[in-house]
Amino acid sequence: MEVGLANFAKAFGTDSIRGPLISVTLWTFAFAFLSIFLFDLAVGKVGYWTVVTAIAYGLLGSGSIVSSLGTVG
C-alpha cells in the first residue's frame, strides 16, 4: 500500500472525486474540531490548547480521508 502526495494530486485533480471529497473533508474537520471545542466548553476548560488540539484533530481526520484514497479502486 502506497500513501503519498500522489493521492492528494489524484483527489484534488479528478472532478468526480473533488466535489464529494471537499464536503466530506469539511464535515470531518468540523466534527473533530467541534467535538474537542464543545467538550472543553462543557467542562469549563477552554483555552489556547483547546484550539491547538481541535485544529490538530481536524487536520488528522481530514488527512486520513485523503491519504486513504490510494487504497480504493
N, C-alpha and C positions, 0 to 999 in steps of 0.2 A: 504494500500500500504506500503510495507516494502522496505526501501532503506538502504543498509548497505554494509559491507565488503564482504558479501556473493556474491553480484553482481559482485564485482571485481574478485573474485575467479572463478565464473562461466564464466565471459567474457574472462579471460585470460587462463582458463583451457580447454575450449571447442575449438577444432580445427576449426570447421566450423564458429565460431564467431570471433576467434582471428585474422585471416588474414584481413577480411574486417574492423574489429574494429580498428586495428592498422593504416590502411590507412586513415580511416575517422577521427580518433583521431589526427593524424599528420596534416591532412588538416585543421581541426578545430583550432588546436593550431596555425598553420601558418597564417591562415586567421585573427584570433583575434590579434596575435602579429603584423602582418604587417599592419593591419588597424590602430592600435594605433601609431606604429612607423612612418608610412608614413604620417599620418595626422600631427604629431608633426614635422616631417621633412618639410612638406609643409608650415607650419606656422612659422618655424624657432625656435621652442622651444624644441629641442631635448636635453635631459639631463638625469640625474640619474633616475628621476621619470618616464621618458618615458619607460625605460627598466623595472622598477618595475611594472608599470601599465600594460604594454604589456604582461609580463610573467603572472601576476595575471589573466588577462582576458583570456589568452590562457589556463591556468590551469582550470579556471572556466568552460569554454566551453567544454574542453576535459572531465572534471569530470562529467559534466551533461550528456554527452553521455553514459558514463559507468554506472552511477547511474540509468539511466532510463531503463537499460536492464531488471531489475526486473519487470517492468510494461508490458513487451512484452512477450507473449506466456507463 
